Amino acid sequence: MKKILVIDDDPVLVKYLVSLFRNNGYETCQAKDGHEGYEVLLREKPDLITLDLQMEEEWGPRFYRKLSQNEEFKNTPVIVVSGLSGQHAIKKAVAFVSKPFDPDKLLGIVRSTIGLGGS
């Protein structure tokens, strides 16, 4: 089963994304900021990451820099889900989805990137 790591400091959005992905056959893990996200990344080895740019503790671009310097994870696809219009912050993201977003559009991007969720 494909696994998605959700990194966002908004607990309501995290809960929404986790249930959206789980209802569509994906496994999920989550983190409230980039620092925790990196620990979860190393432990869970997700197939894809959704990443907020602006978080309380460690911002998304900083997490992404660490991710891209790690040989094992540098090719892990990242979808930026943010209220900030800072697409330039993460040039290699597979997509930039502005909050609020269309869940079907986000799922379409996930499916085209890592395939369907499975059981």
Secondary structure, DSSP 8 states (H G I E B T S, - for coil): --EEEEE-S-HHHHHHHHHHHHHTT-EEEEESSHHHHHHHHHHH--SEEEE-S--SSS-HHHHHHHHHT-TTTTTS-EEEEESS--GGG-TT-SEEEESS--HHHHHHHHHHHH-----
